[in-house]
Amino acid sequence: MLYKIISEQAKFIRCANVIMDRKNYCDETVVQLTEILQDENKVNAITEAVRTSMGMEISDMDLMNITRFTARVNSLLEYRTGLHQYIKDRMSACAPSLSALIGEQVGARLISHAGSLTNLAKYPASTIQILGAEKALFRALKTRSKTPKFGLIFHSSFIGRAATKDKGKISRFLANKCSIASRIDCFSDVPVPTFGEKLKEQVEERLKFFETGVVPRKNLVVIKEAMADAIPVQEKILKKKKKAAKRAKKEAGAVKAEDMDTTAEVIKEEAAEEPPKKKKKKVAA
């Protein structure tokens, strides 16, 4: 009954861990479920299901195994969330335009498959298009059959949104934009996501062109707009970096001053603890 009320996996596991045995269902359980779900209607539905359920009794051994299983799944979900946040932070720092264009996960897969962002920037658009489908490509060349139209970029939402007849065209267009975005990220002094956002708008316009026939903007116009919008963003990033560098210098200076004070105090204490040296008497000749 619970899986019919709660469709999200993470919330389902947490609620199952809270409810456990229906005999122990009380007001505290309702409060905990309300904190997890943030929906009174679902909590009321769970309460009604607990009262009207005709299921068999659960043993202590089963409860123990359920507790272990839910704890394991919760830890895996937390690890997945933390890993996704880490990839998002790293991609926004290393390749903001590529992540803004195609997403953090697909962009990270492309960089990982290429070996580095520099290698990905050196690849032509045709290589990026089939990156990850090398086996299918060589098999097609051997058997003289049709070559693959896309590799890792198939996981992008743009490919799924395109019609079947337009998937090859949009994959080629998207690979071209990924090549531009990776080169901008690799060789620019201050990488910003502005170029990736503008290139993403171009891909959206291309999808509309396939559906409605509206002519999209040209590359020259889009890149000029992106360059104009990127200047204030780059200035903000440079200001933040300067402030962070000044703050780090101040902290380093304070740490050095504290170290010098402590060393001076230690030297004074050691000098005070040492006994005074006795003067040697001169022997008369």
Protein Blocks (a to p, Z undefined) as FASTA:
>chain_A
ZZmmpmbfklmmmmmmmnmpaklgcfklmmmmmmmnopaklmmmmmmmmmmpccdcddfk
lmmmmmmmmmmmmmmmmmmmmmmmmmmmmmmmmmmmlmmmnojklmmmmmmmnopaklmm
mpcfklmmmgoilmmmmmmmmnopacdfbfklmmpmklmmpcfklmmmmmmmmmmmmmmm
mmmmmmpmbdcfklmmmmmmmmmmmmmmmmnopacddfklmmmmmmmmmmmmmmmmmmmm
mmmmmmmmmmmmmmmmmmmmmmmmmmmmmmmmpccddddddddZZ
